[in-house]
Amino acid sequence: MDCFNLNISDLGDKNYLYPIIGFCGLCMTYLGNKFVRPTIFSLGTILSMGSSYKLTELIMHQFKYNDCLVKCGISVVSGFSGGYLALKLYKLTYFALGFVCGGSAGYVLHELIFCKYKLGVVYNYDIVFWLSMGIPGIFSGIVSTYKEKELSIMTTSFVGPLLLIYSFNQFTHYYNLYAFIPVYILMSSTGLYVQHRKYKKDKLQITYSGNK
């Protein structure tokens, strides 16, 4: 997103949106279940804004036309529209969150275990790669649509670290899979613990208040 590049001391041109995405990922990891609707809206907005920007940039490049204001305007409008739709179509959103959660776990397993198995290539990736992400992703997505409250804890604690690591990678251009995987596992596990503990505490308070 070259329209948003800013000079930050000696770091050169950086995109100020990436720290915001990283902050959203951090909040999602540890507070996602507490702010479910804002989390869904933020995630839908971020995904829609990023994808619409890239698509607009691609289309404008084909027509040899470049206007930063047009690209930014379309991406902002599409971003907020995507966030609104994510709230309205919350069942589909929960499935998507569950799919990303299961797919993320499958990706980690592929990189650690299944990458040595080869079954042919489909769209530049091995079939084992797609199976490793698709099977747990679909299963987790289906379960998420029926266990919304509980599994929102799991999905946000898995998706949040992805956003943080992605934004860090894009902002610093640093990539080390052996460093990212332990950080991802640590953040996911601690986020899951913190959110689950808060959920149990709130549930006990509701039960106690009801009995009283």
KARAMO-V530686 format. One record per residue. SS is DSSP state (@ for helix, = for strand, . for the rest). PHI is phi in whole degrees, -180 to 180 (999 if undefined). PSI is psi in degrees with one decimal (999 if undefined). Layout:
# KARAMO-V530686
ss:SS phi:PHI psi:PSI
ss:SS phi:PHI psi:PSI
This chain:
# KARAMO-V530686
ss:. phi:999 psi:78.5
ss:@ phi:-67 psi:-18.3
ss:@ phi:-67 psi:-23.6
ss:@ phi:-104 psi:8.9
ss:= phi:-65 psi:135.0
ss:= phi:-130 psi:147.7
ss:= phi:-84 psi:119.6
ss:. phi:-118 psi:98.8
ss:. phi:45 psi:-120.3
ss:. phi:-97 psi:6.6
ss:. phi:-81 psi:-10.6
ss:. phi:83 psi:-159.0
ss:= phi:-78 psi:121.3
ss:= phi:-131 psi:155.1
ss:= phi:-93 psi:117.3
ss:@ phi:-71 psi:-13.0
ss:@ phi:-71 psi:-28.6
ss:@ phi:-65 psi:-42.2
ss:@ phi:-61 psi:-33.9
ss:@ phi:-66 psi:-43.4
ss:@ phi:-62 psi:-42.0
ss:@ phi:-63 psi:-40.3
ss:@ phi:-64 psi:-41.4
ss:@ phi:-61 psi:-39.7
ss:@ phi:-64 psi:-38.8
ss:@ phi:-65 psi:-45.0
ss:@ phi:-64 psi:-39.5
ss:@ phi:-64 psi:-37.4
ss:@ phi:-63 psi:-42.8
ss:@ phi:-109 psi:-14.6
ss:@ phi:-128 psi:10.3
ss:. phi:-60 psi:-40.5
ss:. phi:-74 psi:-22.3
ss:. phi:-79 psi:-33.5
ss:. phi:-122 psi:69.5
ss:@ phi:-65 psi:-51.7
ss:@ phi:-65 psi:-46.3
ss:@ phi:-61 psi:-33.8
ss:@ phi:-65 psi:-45.5
ss:@ phi:-63 psi:-43.4
ss:@ phi:-64 psi:-43.7
ss:@ phi:-64 psi:-43.5
ss:@ phi:-65 psi:-45.0
ss:@ phi:-63 psi:-38.4
ss:@ phi:-66 psi:-45.1
ss:@ phi:-63 psi:-47.6
ss:@ phi:-65 psi:-43.2
ss:@ phi:-68 psi:-40.3
ss:@ phi:-65 psi:-45.4
ss:@ phi:-66 psi:-45.2
ss:@ phi:-69 psi:-40.2
ss:@ phi:-67 psi:-35.1
ss:@ phi:-64 psi:-47.9
ss:@ phi:-63 psi:-40.9
ss:@ phi:-66 psi:-44.4
ss:@ phi:-63 psi:-41.6
ss:@ phi:-62 psi:-40.5
ss:@ phi:-66 psi:-44.5
ss:@ phi:-65 psi:-44.0
ss:@ phi:-67 psi:-32.1
ss:@ phi:-66 psi:-36.5
ss:@ phi:-65 psi:-33.1
ss:. phi:-93 psi:7.7
ss:. phi:54 psi:44.9
ss:. phi:-128 psi:133.9
ss:. phi:-137 psi:113.2
ss:. phi:-138 psi:111.2
ss:@ phi:-61 psi:-39.2
ss:@ phi:-63 psi:-40.0
ss:@ phi:-65 psi:-46.6
ss:@ phi:-62 psi:-44.4
ss:@ phi:-67 psi:-41.9
ss:@ phi:-63 psi:-46.5
ss:@ phi:-64 psi:-41.6
ss:@ phi:-67 psi:-37.8
ss:@ phi:-67 psi:-47.0
ss:@ phi:-62 psi:-45.2
ss:@ phi:-65 psi:-35.3
ss:@ phi:-63 psi:-51.3
ss:@ phi:-68 psi:-32.8
ss:@ phi:-65 psi:-40.9
ss:@ phi:-65 psi:-38.2
ss:@ phi:-64 psi:-40.1
ss:@ phi:-65 psi:-43.5
ss:@ phi:-66 psi:-35.0
ss:@ phi:-62 psi:-35.3
ss:@ phi:-73 psi:-41.1
ss:@ phi:-69 psi:-42.4
ss:. phi:-99 psi:57.2
ss:@ phi:-67 psi:-28.6
ss:@ phi:-63 psi:-46.7
ss:@ phi:-65 psi:-36.8
ss:@ phi:-64 psi:-42.8
ss:@ phi:-64 psi:-37.6
ss:@ phi:-63 psi:-43.6
ss:@ phi:-63 psi:-43.1
ss:@ phi:-62 psi:-43.2
ss:@ phi:-64 psi:-38.5
ss:@ phi:-64 psi:-44.6
ss:@ phi:-63 psi:-38.8
ss:@ phi:-63 psi:-52.6
ss:@ phi:-65 psi:-38.9
ss:@ phi:-65 psi:-34.9
ss:@ phi:-65 psi:-44.3
ss:@ phi:-64 psi:-39.8
ss:@ phi:-65 psi:-36.0
ss:@ phi:-65 psi:-42.1
ss:@ phi:-63 psi:-43.0
ss:@ phi:-64 psi:-37.9
ss:@ phi:-63 psi:-45.2
ss:@ phi:-68 psi:-30.1
ss:@ phi:-91 psi:-33.3
ss:. phi:-125 psi:-55.2
ss:@ phi:-84 psi:-6.4
ss:@ phi:-65 psi:-19.7
ss:@ phi:-80 psi:-11.9
ss:. phi:-94 psi:136.1
ss:. phi:-126 psi:128.8
ss:. phi:-131 psi:27.3
ss:. phi:101 psi:168.5
ss:= phi:-117 psi:133.6
ss:= phi:-131 psi:119.4
ss:. phi:53 psi:52.0
ss:. phi:71 psi:1.9
ss:= phi:-127 psi:150.4
ss:= phi:-68 psi:149.8
ss:@ phi:-59 psi:-36.1
ss:@ phi:-61 psi:-35.0
ss:@ phi:-62 psi:-47.4
ss:@ phi:-66 psi:-39.9
ss:@ phi:-66 psi:-39.4
ss:@ phi:-63 psi:-33.2
ss:@ phi:-91 psi:-37.9
ss:@ phi:-72 psi:-45.0
ss:@ phi:-63 psi:-55.9
ss:@ phi:-66 psi:-28.9
ss:@ phi:-66 psi:-47.9
ss:@ phi:-64 psi:-43.5
ss:@ phi:-61 psi:-46.8
ss:@ phi:-66 psi:-35.2
ss:@ phi:-66 psi:-41.7
ss:@ phi:-65 psi:-44.4
ss:@ phi:-64 psi:-36.4
ss:@ phi:-63 psi:-31.9
ss:@ phi:-71 psi:-19.5
ss:@ phi:-104 psi:-18.9
ss:. phi:-125 psi:65.5
ss:@ phi:-63 psi:-52.8
ss:@ phi:-64 psi:-49.5
ss:@ phi:-67 psi:-44.4
ss:@ phi:-81 psi:-11.0
ss:@ phi:-65 psi:-28.3
ss:@ phi:-63 psi:-47.8
ss:@ phi:-68 psi:-44.5
ss:@ phi:-66 psi:-44.4
ss:@ phi:-68 psi:-33.9
ss:@ phi:-73 psi:-17.4
ss:@ phi:-95 psi:-36.9
ss:@ phi:-77 psi:-38.4
ss:@ phi:-54 psi:-51.1
ss:@ phi:-61 psi:-31.8
ss:@ phi:-61 psi:-45.2
ss:@ phi:-63 psi:-40.7
ss:@ phi:-66 psi:-46.2
ss:@ phi:-66 psi:-41.0
ss:@ phi:-61 psi:-46.8
ss:@ phi:-64 psi:-37.8
ss:@ phi:-65 psi:-41.8
ss:@ phi:-64 psi:-44.0
ss:@ phi:-71 psi:-34.1
ss:@ phi:-77 psi:-38.2
ss:@ phi:-103 psi:-14.0
ss:. phi:61 psi:26.3
ss:. phi:-99 psi:131.6
ss:. phi:-137 psi:120.5
ss:. phi:-149 psi:101.1
ss:@ phi:-61 psi:-35.2
ss:@ phi:-72 psi:-17.7
ss:@ phi:-92 psi:-37.5
ss:@ phi:-68 psi:-39.6
ss:@ phi:-63 psi:-48.5
ss:@ phi:-62 psi:-37.8
ss:@ phi:-65 psi:-42.1
ss:@ phi:-63 psi:-45.7
ss:@ phi:-64 psi:-41.9
ss:@ phi:-63 psi:-47.4
ss:@ phi:-67 psi:-40.2
ss:@ phi:-64 psi:-45.0
ss:@ phi:-68 psi:-43.2
ss:@ phi:-69 psi:-37.5
ss:@ phi:-64 psi:-41.1
ss:@ phi:-63 psi:-41.9
ss:@ phi:-66 psi:-47.4
ss:@ phi:-63 psi:-46.0
ss:@ phi:-68 psi:-40.3
ss:@ phi:-66 psi:-39.3
ss:@ phi:-64 psi:-43.1
ss:@ phi:-66 psi:-37.4
ss:@ phi:-65 psi:-43.6
ss:@ phi:-65 psi:-38.6
ss:@ phi:-64 psi:-44.9
ss:@ phi:-65 psi:-38.1
ss:@ phi:-65 psi:-39.7
ss:@ phi:-66 psi:-38.2
ss:@ phi:-66 psi:-39.8
ss:@ phi:-66 psi:-42.2
ss:@ phi:-63 psi:-44.5
ss:@ phi:-64 psi:-43.1
ss:@ phi:-65 psi:-36.8
ss:@ phi:-69 psi:-39.9
ss:@ phi:-71 psi:-32.4
ss:. phi:-70 psi:999
